[in-house]
Amino acid sequence: MKDCEGRNVGIDLGKRTHETKIIWKDGKVTGTNGKTSPEGRKKLYALLRASDRVAIEVCSLGMVMAKEIKEQVGCDVVLLNPSQVALIYRSVKKNDKEDALKLARLVQKYTDDELPTVELPTEHEESIRQILTELRQLKNDRTKEINRLHAVFLECGITEIKRKDLATKENRDRSIKILKGFALKQAERTLRRIGQIEEQIDEVETELDKEIEGDKNVEALMGIPGVGKQLAASYIAFIGDGSRYRNVSTVGAAVGLVPKLDMSSTKLRLGHITKCGNSNLRSLLILAAWSHVRSKKGGAIKDKFLYMTGTQSKSKKIAIVATARKLAELMYTLLKTGTSYEKRASAAVDKLADEALCLAS
């Protein structure tokens, strides 16, 4: 139990309002509420002290307020992962006041190491996150427009044109020539929207290049086969340089690529992956894992994938998730040790494969 000289404060955030509970040193509980506008936040910060310990659940506004509280008040701010605060979400009695009080009680009873905390990103990491978020949204918009264009062909009874045939501008311009009448005009309008989105994608990618220019960590990660610019930047933005994590095993859990555990007595069941952390980073890791196992420069991780799918007869989907986790751990190791990627064969996998062949014969 943590004995704190100051007060313990829990702030529950809504879209436009906040509910705050303060636990004083003598156990007395007081509360306040207000708006989350800049003026409302200033009023809240005026009530805080430098000796306070404040708990806030992670969200976009929570990140902003955590930075402001540290700068303007100077007190300790604990950012909590909302998906892992079971005390709040499994509670029978749940409202804003109760949630704020429970947050305050959490930081009163437990240390940072005992809580599901989230580190506040640096300005560089926050900039990369914002750029990658917009880039992902623009690419999703482009995909939707391409799907609309494909639907125009289907409505005209043209089934030989597939979505993959509309991936490039040249193919799109060539494909719409077979359309007539209103369908052609509709396709041309869709093409103009796609062109505008692709121009914006180019602009955002240029912003990303500027932000990661000279970043030695990003350059080191891009040396791994299958790891591109977006994955390297996303890893730095959400995982950092590795200093936030105690060991390599915690990285797999941070990106949500470890299985859920169901333990009872002597029974242990492994479920689906937890899917914690950033979903885009996890998707990029899985795509990179596919590229890595197909690369000629893939080393021990590729050998592990081939062993799982060949000797152990595991499905490729299961094996690629395990490969993605190993890839995330490799990236952590390179950043932590400051080394560059080198292709190394897995002696353990070769030995196991030889033993399996001997048994089979």
C-alpha positions as YAML, in Angstrom:
chain: A
units: angstrom
residues:
- id: 1
  name: MET
  ca: [0.00, 0.00, 0.00]
- id: 2
  name: LYS
  ca: [1.30, 3.40, -0.96]
- id: 3
  name: ASP
  ca: [1.46, 6.04, 1.78]
- id: 4
  name: CYS
  ca: [1.08, 9.32, -0.05]
- id: 5
  name: GLU
  ca: [1.74, 12.64, 1.67]
- id: 6
  name: GLY
  ca: [-0.62, 14.49, -0.65]
- id: 7
  name: ARG
  ca: [-4.14, 13.80, -1.76]
- id: 8
  name: ASN
  ca: [-5.33, 11.11, -4.18]
- id: 9
  name: VAL
  ca: [-7.46, 12.42, -7.02]
- id: 10
  name: GLY
  ca: [-9.61, 10.54, -9.53]
- id: 11
  name: ILE
  ca: [-10.87, 12.31, -12.67]
- id: 12
  name: ASP
  ca: [-13.59, 10.65, -14.76]
- id: 13
  name: LEU
  ca: [-13.88, 12.29, -18.18]
- id: 14
  name: GLY
  ca: [-16.95, 12.59, -20.35]
- id: 15
  name: LYS
  ca: [-17.35, 14.19, -23.75]
- id: 16
  name: ARG
  ca: [-17.88, 17.69, -22.36]
- id: 17
  name: THR
  ca: [-17.77, 17.33, -18.58]
- id: 18
  name: HIS
  ca: [-15.62, 15.83, -15.85]
- id: 19
  name: GLU
  ca: [-16.33, 14.38, -12.43]
- id: 20
  name: THR
  ca: [-13.51, 14.65, -9.88]
- id: 21
  name: LYS
  ca: [-13.14, 13.02, -6.47]
- id: 22
  name: ILE
  ca: [-10.44, 13.93, -3.93]
- id: 23
  name: ILE
  ca: [-9.40, 11.67, -1.05]
- id: 24
  name: TRP
  ca: [-7.66, 13.69, 1.66]
- id: 25
  name: LYS
  ca: [-4.97, 12.32, 3.95]
- id: 26
  name: ASP
  ca: [-7.46, 11.89, 6.82]
- id: 27
  name: GLY
  ca: [-9.78, 9.82, 4.58]
- id: 28
  name: LYS
  ca: [-12.25, 12.61, 3.90]
- id: 29
  name: VAL
  ca: [-13.73, 12.56, 0.37]
- id: 30
  name: THR
  ca: [-14.72, 15.70, -1.50]
- id: 31
  name: GLY
  ca: [-15.84, 16.14, -5.07]
- id: 32
  name: THR
  ca: [-16.29, 18.63, -7.85]
- id: 33
  name: ASN
  ca: [-17.38, 18.67, -11.47]
- id: 34
  name: GLY
  ca: [-17.25, 20.99, -14.41]
- id: 35
  name: LYS
  ca: [-16.72, 21.31, -18.13]
- id: 36
  name: THR
  ca: [-13.71, 20.02, -20.05]
- id: 37
  name: SER
  ca: [-13.35, 23.23, -22.05]
- id: 38
  name: PRO
  ca: [-10.07, 25.14, -21.64]
- id: 39
  name: GLU
  ca: [-11.71, 27.42, -19.08]
- id: 40
  name: GLY
  ca: [-13.18, 24.49, -17.21]
- id: 41
  name: ARG
  ca: [-9.86, 22.69, -17.12]
- id: 42
  name: LYS
  ca: [-8.13, 25.77, -15.70]
- id: 43
  name: LYS
  ca: [-10.65, 25.87, -12.86]
- id: 44
  name: LEU
  ca: [-9.94, 22.20, -12.11]
- id: 45
  name: TYR
  ca: [-6.16, 22.67, -12.16]
- id: 46
  name: ALA
  ca: [-6.50, 25.54, -9.67]
- id: 47
  name: LEU
  ca: [-7.90, 23.04, -7.16]
- id: 48
  name: LEU
  ca: [-4.97, 20.62, -7.52]
- id: 49
  name: ARG
  ca: [-1.71, 20.69, -5.58]
- id: 50
  name: ALA
  ca: [1.83, 19.73, -6.54]
- id: 51
  name: SER
  ca: [1.77, 16.96, -3.92]
- id: 52
  name: ASP
  ca: [-1.39, 15.31, -5.35]
- id: 53
  name: ARG
  ca: [-1.47, 11.97, -7.14]
- id: 54
  name: VAL
  ca: [-3.99, 12.10, -9.99]
- id: 55
  name: ALA
  ca: [-5.54, 9.15, -11.86]
- id: 56
  name: ILE
  ca: [-7.04, 9.56, -15.36]
- id: 57
  name: GLU
  ca: [-8.17, 6.90, -17.82]
- id: 58
  name: VAL
  ca: [-6.40, 6.99, -21.18]
- id: 59
  name: CYS
  ca: [-8.22, 8.80, -23.99]
- id: 60
  name: SER
  ca: [-7.39, 11.69, -26.33]
- id: 61
  name: LEU
  ca: [-8.58, 14.29, -23.83]
- id: 62
  name: GLY
  ca: [-6.92, 12.39, -20.98]
- id: 63
  name: MET
  ca: [-3.55, 12.67, -22.74]
- id: 64
  name: VAL
  ca: [-4.01, 16.41, -23.19]
- id: 65
  name: MET
  ca: [-5.02, 16.93, -19.56]
- id: 66
  name: ALA
  ca: [-2.15, 14.79, -18.25]
- id: 67
  name: LYS
  ca: [0.35, 17.01, -20.06]
- id: 68
  name: GLU
  ca: [-1.35, 20.19, -18.87]
- id: 69
  name: ILE
  ca: [-1.50, 19.00, -15.25]
- id: 70
  name: LYS
  ca: [2.20, 18.12, -15.25]
- id: 71
  name: GLU
  ca: [3.13, 21.47, -16.77]
- id: 72
  name: GLN
  ca: [0.76, 23.74, -14.84]
- id: 73
  name: VAL
  ca: [0.46, 21.91, -11.50]
- id: 74
  name: GLY
  ca: [3.53, 19.67, -11.40]
- id: 75
  name: CYS
  ca: [1.85, 16.77, -9.60]
- id: 76
  name: ASP
  ca: [2.11, 13.03, -10.31]
- id: 77
  name: VAL
  ca: [-0.34, 11.88, -13.02]
- id: 78
  name: VAL
  ca: [-1.15, 8.18, -13.48]
- id: 79
  name: LEU
  ca: [-2.65, 7.26, -16.88]
- id: 80
  name: LEU
  ca: [-4.64, 4.03, -16.58]
- id: 81
  name: ASN
  ca: [-5.53, 1.58, -19.35]
- id: 82
  name: PRO
  ca: [-9.36, 1.50, -19.28]
- id: 83
  name: SER
  ca: [-9.60, -2.00, -20.74]
- id: 84
  name: GLN
  ca: [-7.67, -3.37, -17.77]
- id: 85
  name: VAL
  ca: [-9.42, -1.50, -14.98]
- id: 86
  name: ALA
  ca: [-11.87, -4.29, -14.19]
- id: 87
  name: LEU
  ca: [-12.87, -2.71, -10.86]
- id: 88
  name: ILE
  ca: [-14.79, -0.01, -12.73]
- id: 89
  name: TYR
  ca: [-16.31, -1.89, -15.63]
- id: 90
  name: ARG
  ca: [-17.43, -4.94, -13.67]
- id: 91
  name: SER
  ca: [-18.96, -2.89, -10.86]
- id: 92
  name: VAL
  ca: [-22.68, -3.20, -10.10]
- id: 93
  name: LYS
  ca: [-22.91, 0.46, -9.13]
- id: 94
  name: LYS
  ca: [-21.50, 2.51, -11.98]
- id: 95
  name: ASN
  ca: [-21.79, 6.24, -12.59]
- id: 96
  name: ASP
  ca: [-19.39, 9.13, -13.11]
- id: 97
  name: LYS
  ca: [-19.06, 9.95, -9.41]
- id: 98
  name: GLU
  ca: [-18.40, 6.32, -8.47]
- id: 99
  name: ASP
  ca: [-15.90, 5.90, -11.31]
- id: 100
  name: ALA
  ca: [-13.96, 8.99, -10.21]
- id: 101
  name: LEU
  ca: [-13.91, 7.77, -6.61]
- id: 102
  name: LYS
  ca: [-12.67, 4.31, -7.65]
- id: 103
  name: LEU
  ca: [-9.88, 5.88, -9.69]
- id: 104
  name: ALA
  ca: [-8.84, 7.89, -6.64]
- id: 105
  name: ARG
  ca: [-8.90, 4.77, -4.44]
- id: 106
  name: LEU
  ca: [-6.77, 2.87, -6.97]
- id: 107
  name: VAL
  ca: [-3.91, 5.37, -6.78]
- id: 108
  name: GLN
  ca: [-4.36, 5.56, -3.01]
- id: 109
  name: LYS
  ca: [-3.84, 1.80, -2.53]
- id: 110
  name: TYR
  ca: [-1.44, 0.80, -5.31]
- id: 111
  name: THR
  ca: [1.89, 1.87, -6.74]
- id: 112
  name: ASP
  ca: [2.49, 2.53, -10.44]
- id: 113
  name: ASP
  ca: [4.05, -0.93, -10.87]
- id: 114
  name: GLU
  ca: [0.86, -2.56, -9.58]
- id: 115
  name: LEU
  ca: [-1.47, -0.59, -11.86]
- id: 116
  name: PRO
  ca: [-2.15, -0.97, -15.63]
- id: 117
  name: THR
  ca: [-0.46, 2.33, -16.43]
- id: 118
  name: VAL
  ca: [0.22, 3.88, -19.82]
- id: 119
  name: GLU
  ca: [3.25, 6.07, -20.48]
- id: 120
  name: LEU
  ca: [2.69, 9.58, -21.76]
- id: 121
  name: PRO
  ca: [4.18, 9.80, -25.28]
- id: 122
  name: THR
  ca: [6.90, 12.26, -26.20]
- id: 123
  name: GLU
  ca: [6.21, 15.08, -28.69]
- id: 124
  name: HIS
  ca: [7.99, 13.08, -31.42]
- id: 125
  name: GLU
  ca: [5.92, 9.97, -30.68]
- id: 126
  name: GLU
  ca: [2.69, 11.98, -30.51]
- id: 127
  name: SER
  ca: [3.43, 13.61, -33.88]
- id: 128
  name: ILE
  ca: [4.01, 10.22, -35.51]
- id: 129
  name: ARG
  ca: [0.78, 8.90, -33.98]
- id: 130
  name: GLN
  ca: [-1.23, 11.80, -35.40]
- id: 131
  name: ILE
  ca: [0.32, 11.40, -38.85]
- id: 132
  name: LEU
  ca: [-0.25, 7.64, -38.92]
- id: 133
  name: THR
  ca: [-3.85, 8.05, -37.74]
- id: 134
  name: GLU
  ca: [-4.65, 10.45, -40.59]
- id: 135
  name: LEU
  ca: [-2.79, 8.24, -43.07]
- id: 136
  name: ARG
  ca: [-4.83, 5.21, -42.01]
- id: 137
  name: GLN
  ca: [-8.08, 7.16, -42.31]
- id: 138
  name: LEU
  ca: [-7.19, 8.40, -45.79]
- id: 139
  name: LYS
  ca: [-6.30, 4.90, -46.96]
- id: 140
  name: ASN
  ca: [-9.60, 3.61, -45.59]
- id: 141
  name: ASP
  ca: [-11.40, 6.39, -47.52]
- id: 142
  name: ARG
  ca: [-9.57, 5.40, -50.70]
- id: 143
  name: THR
  ca: [-10.58, 1.77, -50.21]
- id: 144
  name: LYS
  ca: [-14.23, 2.80, -49.78]
- id: 145
  name: GLU
  ca: [-14.16, 4.84, -52.97]
- id: 146
  name: ILE
  ca: [-12.56, 1.98, -54.90]
- id: 147
  name: ASN
  ca: [-15.30, -0.31, -53.59]
- id: 148
  name: ARG
  ca: [-17.91, 2.20, -54.83]
- id: 149
  name: LEU
  ca: [-16.24, 2.26, -58.23]
- id: 150
  name: HIS
  ca: [-16.27, -1.53, -58.34]
- id: 151
  name: ALA
  ca: [-19.98, -1.49, -57.47]
- id: 152
  name: VAL
  ca: [-20.65, 0.66, -60.57]
- id: 153
  name: PHE
  ca: [-19.22, -2.08, -62.77]
- id: 154
  name: LEU
  ca: [-21.28, -4.74, -61.01]
- id: 155
  name: GLU
  ca: [-24.49, -2.70, -61.45]
- id: 156
  name: CYS
  ca: [-23.77, -2.63, -65.19]
- id: 157
  name: GLY
  ca: [-23.34, -6.41, -65.25]
- id: 158
  name: ILE
  ca: [-19.56, -6.17, -65.79]
- id: 159
  name: THR
  ca: [-18.19, -8.90, -63.54]
- id: 160
  name: GLU
  ca: [-14.78, -9.43, -65.14]
- id: 161
  name: ILE
  ca: [-13.43, -6.27, -63.45]
- id: 162
  name: LYS
  ca: [-12.18, -7.10, -59.96]
- id: 163
  name: ARG
  ca: [-11.29, -4.80, -57.07]
- id: 164
  name: LYS
  ca: [-7.57, -5.52, -57.46]
- id: 165
  name: ASP
  ca: [-7.83, -4.33, -61.09]
- id: 166
  name: LEU
  ca: [-8.77, -0.87, -59.79]
- id: 167
  name: ALA
  ca: [-5.81, -0.48, -57.44]
- id: 168
  name: THR
  ca: [-3.78, 1.84, -59.72]
- id: 169
  name: LYS
  ca: [-4.76, 5.03, -61.55]
- id: 170
  name: GLU
  ca: [-3.74, 3.61, -64.93]
- id: 171
  name: ASN
  ca: [-5.98, 0.57, -64.52]
- id: 172
  name: ARG
  ca: [-8.90, 2.68, -63.31]
- id: 173
  name: ASP
  ca: [-8.64, 5.10, -66.25]
- id: 174
  name: ARG
  ca: [-8.49, 2.20, -68.68]
- id: 175
  name: SER
  ca: [-11.31, 0.24, -67.06]
- id: 176
  name: ILE
  ca: [-13.98, 2.99, -67.08]
- id: 177
  name: LYS
  ca: [-13.77, 3.29, -70.87]
- id: 178
  name: ILE
  ca: [-16.14, 0.33, -71.17]
- id: 179
  name: LEU
  ca: [-18.84, 2.21, -69.21]
- id: 180
  name: LYS
  ca: [-21.53, 4.35, -70.83]
- id: 181
  name: GLY
  ca: [-24.12, 6.93, -69.92]
- id: 182
  name: PHE
  ca: [-24.77, 7.77, -66.28]
- id: 183
  name: ALA
  ca: [-22.51, 4.92, -65.09]
- id: 184
  name: LEU
  ca: [-19.55, 6.56, -66.84]
- id: 185
  name: LYS
  ca: [-20.29, 9.96, -65.25]
- id: 186
  name: GLN
  ca: [-20.64, 8.33, -61.83]
- id: 187
  name: ALA
  ca: [-17.32, 6.52, -62.31]
- id: 188
  name: GLU
  ca: [-15.60, 9.75, -63.38]
- id: 189
  name: ARG
  ca: [-16.81, 11.54, -60.25]
- id: 190
  name: THR
  ca: [-15.54, 8.65, -58.13]
- id: 191
  name: LEU
  ca: [-12.18, 8.82, -59.89]
- id: 192
  name: ARG
  ca: [-11.86, 12.51, -59.05]
- id: 193
  name: ARG
  ca: [-12.53, 11.76, -55.38]
- id: 194
  name: ILE
  ca: [-9.95, 8.97, -55.42]
- id: 195
  name: GLY
  ca: [-7.44, 11.35, -57.04]
- id: 196
  name: GLN
  ca: [-7.99, 13.95, -54.32]
- id: 197
  name: ILE
  ca: [-7.56, 11.36, -51.58]
- id: 198
  name: GLU
  ca: [-4.35, 10.03, -53.14]
- id: 199
  name: GLU
  ca: [-2.94, 13.56, -53.31]
- id: 200
  name: GLN
  ca: [-3.65, 13.95, -49.60]
- id: 201
  name: ILE
  ca: [-2.03, 10.55, -48.91]
- id: 202
  name: ASP
  ca: [1.12, 11.77, -50.67]
- id: 203
  name: GLU
  ca: [1.11, 14.94, -48.56]
- id: 204
  name: VAL
  ca: [0.75, 13.01, -45.30]
- id: 205
  name: GLU
  ca: [3.46, 10.53, -46.30]
- id: 206
  name: THR
  ca: [5.75, 13.50, -46.95]
- id: 207
  name: GLU
  ca: [4.96, 14.76, -43.43]
- id: 208
  name: LEU
  ca: [5.85, 11.31, -42.08]
- id: 209
  name: ASP
  ca: [9.17, 11.33, -43.94]
- id: 210
  name: LYS
  ca: [10.02, 14.71, -42.41]
- id: 211
  name: GLU
  ca: [9.09, 13.57, -38.91]
- id: 212
  name: ILE
  ca: [11.18, 10.38, -38.95]
- id: 213
  name: GLU
  ca: [14.11, 11.88, -40.87]
- id: 214
  name: GLY
  ca: [17.28, 11.24, -38.92]
- id: 215
  name: ASP
  ca: [15.57, 8.90, -36.43]
- id: 216
  name: LYS
  ca: [18.21, 6.20, -35.88]
- id: 217
  name: ASN
  ca: [15.69, 3.86, -34.24]
- id: 218
  name: VAL
  ca: [13.43, 3.91, -37.29]
- id: 219
  name: GLU
  ca: [16.40, 3.29, -39.57]
- id: 220
  name: ALA
  ca: [17.52, 0.32, -37.44]
- id: 221
  name: LEU
  ca: [14.07, -1.28, -37.56]
- id: 222
  name: MET
  ca: [13.77, -0.84, -41.32]
- id: 223
  name: GLY
  ca: [16.85, -3.06, -41.67]
- id: 224
  name: ILE
  ca: [14.71, -6.07, -40.72]
- id: 225
  name: PRO
  ca: [13.27, -7.89, -43.78]
- id: 226
  name: GLY
  ca: [9.58, -7.10, -44.15]
- id: 227
  name: VAL
  ca: [9.65, -4.03, -41.89]
- id: 228
  name: GLY
  ca: [8.74, -0.90, -43.82]
- id: 229
  name: LYS
  ca: [8.60, 2.78, -43.01]
- id: 230
  name: GLN
  ca: [5.07, 2.76, -41.58]
- id: 231
  name: LEU
  ca: [5.64, -0.21, -39.28]
- id: 232
  name: ALA
  ca: [8.96, 1.15, -38.01]
- id: 233
  name: ALA
  ca: [7.40, 4.55, -37.33]
- id: 234
  name: SER
  ca: [4.32, 3.00, -35.71]
- id: 235
  name: TYR
  ca: [6.50, 0.84, -33.46]
- id: 236
  name: ILE
  ca: [8.47, 3.84, -32.27]
- id: 237
  name: ALA
  ca: [5.26, 5.84, -31.76]
- id: 238
  name: PHE
  ca: [3.48, 3.24, -29.61]
- id: 239
  name: ILE
  ca: [6.28, 1.11, -28.11]
- id: 240
  name: GLY
  ca: [9.12, 3.63, -28.01]
- id: 241
  name: ASP
  ca: [12.79, 2.74, -27.75]
- id: 242
  name: GLY
  ca: [12.15, -0.18, -25.39]
- id: 243
  name: SER
  ca: [12.95, 1.65, -22.15]
- id: 244
  name: ARG
  ca: [9.33, 1.44, -20.97]
- id: 245
  name: TYR
  ca: [9.35, -2.36, -20.81]
- id: 246
  name: ARG
  ca: [11.21, -4.54, -18.33]
- id: 247
  name: ASN
  ca: [11.95, -7.43, -20.69]
- id: 248
  name: VAL
  ca: [11.21, -8.77, -24.13]
- id: 249
  name: SER
  ca: [8.28, -10.93, -23.03]
- id: 250
  name: THR
  ca: [6.23, -7.87, -22.08]
- id: 251
  name: VAL
  ca: [6.33, -6.51, -25.63]
- id: 252
  name: GLY
  ca: [4.19, -9.33, -27.03]
- id: 253
  name: ALA
  ca: [1.56, -8.52, -24.42]
- id: 254
  name: ALA
  ca: [1.80, -4.78, -25.18]
- id: 255
  name: VAL
  ca: [0.92, -5.31, -28.85]
- id: 256
  name: GLY
  ca: [-1.83, -7.83, -28.04]
- id: 257
  name: LEU
  ca: [-0.26, -10.85, -29.76]
- id: 258
  name: VAL
  ca: [-0.24, -13.19, -26.76]
- id: 259
  name: PRO
  ca: [-3.06, -15.69, -26.07]
- id: 260
  name: LYS
  ca: [-5.60, -15.26, -23.30]
- id: 261
  name: LEU
  ca: [-5.04, -17.63, -20.37]
- id: 262
  name: ASP
  ca: [-7.79, -19.61, -18.66]
- id: 263
  name: MET
  ca: [-6.35, -21.39, -15.62]
- id: 264
  name: SER
  ca: [-8.31, -23.54, -13.19]
- id: 265
  name: SER
  ca: [-6.64, -26.02, -10.85]
- id: 266
  name: THR
  ca: [-4.29, -28.08, -13.02]
- id: 267
  name: LYS
  ca: [-5.95, -27.11, -16.31]
- id: 268
  name: LEU
  ca: [-4.53, -24.45, -18.58]
- id: 269
  name: ARG
  ca: [-6.37, -23.31, -21.70]
- id: 270
  name: LEU
  ca: [-5.01, -20.89, -24.27]
- id: 271
  name: GLY
  ca: [-7.57, -18.74, -26.05]
- id: 272
  name: HIS
  ca: [-7.44, -16.19, -28.84]
- id: 273
  name: ILE
  ca: [-4.94, -13.35, -28.71]
- id: 274
  name: THR
  ca: [-5.77, -10.49, -26.33]
- id: 275
  name: LYS
  ca: [-5.70, -7.77, -29.03]
- id: 276
  name: CYS
  ca: [-4.50, -5.19, -26.51]
- id: 277
  name: GLY
  ca: [-2.65, -2.12, -27.65]
- id: 278
  name: ASN
  ca: [-2.89, -0.32, -30.98]
- id: 279
  name: SER
  ca: [-4.79, -2.29, -33.62]
- id: 280
  name: ASN
  ca: [-2.99, -0.65, -36.55]
- id: 281
  name: LEU
  ca: [0.43, -1.57, -35.14]
- id: 282
  name: ARG
  ca: [-0.75, -5.16, -34.70]
- id: 283
  name: SER
  ca: [-2.03, -5.30, -38.29]
- id: 284
  name: LEU
  ca: [1.24, -3.90, -39.64]
- id: 285
  name: LEU
  ca: [3.21, -6.48, -37.63]
- id: 286
  name: ILE
  ca: [1.18, -9.34, -39.14]
- id: 287
  name: LEU
  ca: [1.65, -7.96, -42.68]
- id: 288
  name: ALA
  ca: [5.38, -7.58, -42.03]
- id: 289
  name: ALA
  ca: [5.53, -11.13, -40.71]
- id: 290
  name: TRP
  ca: [4.17, -12.44, -44.02]
- id: 291
  name: SER
  ca: [6.80, -10.43, -45.91]
- id: 292
  name: HIS
  ca: [9.52, -11.63, -43.53]
- id: 293
  name: VAL
  ca: [8.81, -15.35, -43.97]
- id: 294
  name: ARG
  ca: [8.76, -14.91, -47.76]
- id: 295
  name: SER
  ca: [12.06, -13.04, -47.79]
- id: 296
  name: LYS
  ca: [15.33, -14.77, -48.59]
- id: 297
  name: LYS
  ca: [16.96, -12.75, -45.80]
- id: 298
  name: GLY
  ca: [14.66, -14.15, -43.10]
- id: 299
  name: GLY
  ca: [16.59, -15.97, -40.38]
- id: 300
  name: ALA
  ca: [15.55, -17.70, -37.16]
- id: 301
  name: ILE
  ca: [12.05, -16.23, -37.19]
- id: 302
  name: LYS
  ca: [11.42, -17.56, -40.70]
- id: 303
  name: ASP
  ca: [12.80, -20.94, -39.63]
- id: 304
  name: LYS
  ca: [10.40, -20.97, -36.70]
- id: 305
  name: PHE
  ca: [7.46, -20.31, -39.02]
- id: 306
  name: LEU
  ca: [8.52, -23.10, -41.40]
- id: 307
  name: TYR
  ca: [8.95, -25.48, -38.46]
- id: 308
  name: MET
  ca: [5.49, -24.68, -37.10]
- id: 309
  name: THR
  ca: [3.75, -25.07, -40.45]
- id: 310
  name: GLY
  ca: [5.84, -28.01, -41.68]
- id: 311
  name: THR
  ca: [6.90, -30.23, -38.81]
- id: 312
  name: GLN
  ca: [4.22, -29.27, -36.26]
- id: 313
  name: SER
  ca: [1.45, -29.00, -38.89]
- id: 314
  name: LYS
  ca: [0.19, -25.74, -37.41]
- id: 315
  name: SER
  ca: [-2.09, -23.61, -39.57]
- id: 316
  name: LYS
  ca: [-0.44, -20.68, -41.31]
- id: 317
  name: LYS
  ca: [-2.75, -18.20, -39.53]
- id: 318
  name: ILE
  ca: [-1.66, -19.42, -36.11]
- id: 319
  name: ALA
  ca: [1.99, -19.56, -37.14]
- id: 320
  name: ILE
  ca: [1.97, -16.06, -38.62]
- id: 321
  name: VAL
  ca: [0.59, -14.56, -35.40]
- id: 322
  name: ALA
  ca: [3.41, -16.24, -33.47]
- id: 323
  name: THR
  ca: [5.84, -14.93, -36.09]
- id: 324
  name: ALA
  ca: [4.49, -11.40, -35.71]
- id: 325
  name: ARG
  ca: [5.03, -11.59, -31.95]
- id: 326
  name: LYS
  ca: [8.62, -12.80, -32.46]
- id: 327
  name: LEU
  ca: [9.13, -9.96, -34.94]
- id: 328
  name: ALA
  ca: [7.94, -7.41, -32.35]
- id: 329
  name: GLU
  ca: [10.31, -8.93, -29.80]
- id: 330
  name: LEU
  ca: [13.18, -8.80, -32.29]
- id: 331
  name: MET
  ca: [12.50, -5.11, -32.91]
- id: 332
  name: TYR
  ca: [12.56, -4.52, -29.15]
- id: 333
  name: THR
  ca: [15.89, -6.37, -28.84]
- id: 334
  name: LEU
  ca: [17.52, -4.35, -31.61]
- id: 335
  name: LEU
  ca: [16.44, -1.06, -30.02]
- id: 336
  name: LYS
  ca: [17.44, -2.15, -26.53]
- id: 337
  name: THR
  ca: [20.90, -3.39, -27.53]
- id: 338
  name: GLY
  ca: [21.55, -0.78, -30.22]
- id: 339
  name: THR
  ca: [22.50, -3.42, -32.80]
- id: 340
  name: SER
  ca: [21.44, -3.91, -36.42]
- id: 341
  name: TYR
  ca: [19.71, -6.90, -37.97]
- id: 342
  name: GLU
  ca: [21.78, -9.88, -39.05]
- id: 343
  name: LYS
  ca: [20.42, -13.04, -40.64]
- id: 344
  name: ARG
  ca: [20.97, -15.93, -38.24]
- id: 345
  name: ALA
  ca: [19.75, -19.47, -38.65]
- id: 346
  name: SER
  ca: [17.99, -21.10, -35.73]
- id: 347
  name: ALA
  ca: [20.09, -23.99, -34.50]
- id: 348
  name: ALA
  ca: [17.31, -25.12, -32.18]
- id: 349
  name: VAL
  ca: [14.82, -25.35, -35.04]
- id: 350
  name: ASP
  ca: [17.26, -27.29, -37.21]
- id: 351
  name: LYS
  ca: [17.88, -29.73, -34.37]
- id: 352
  name: LEU
  ca: [14.17, -30.25, -33.76]
- id: 353
  name: ALA
  ca: [13.54, -30.75, -37.47]
- id: 354
  name: ASP
  ca: [16.29, -33.40, -37.66]
- id: 355
  name: GLU
  ca: [14.86, -35.21, -34.63]
- id: 356
  name: ALA
  ca: [11.38, -35.14, -36.18]
- id: 357
  name: LEU
  ca: [12.71, -36.58, -39.45]
- id: 358
  name: CYS
  ca: [14.52, -39.34, -37.54]
- id: 359
  name: LEU
  ca: [11.33, -40.28, -35.68]
- id: 360
  name: ALA
  ca: [9.33, -40.23, -38.90]
- id: 361
  name: SER
  ca: [11.78, -42.61, -40.56]
...
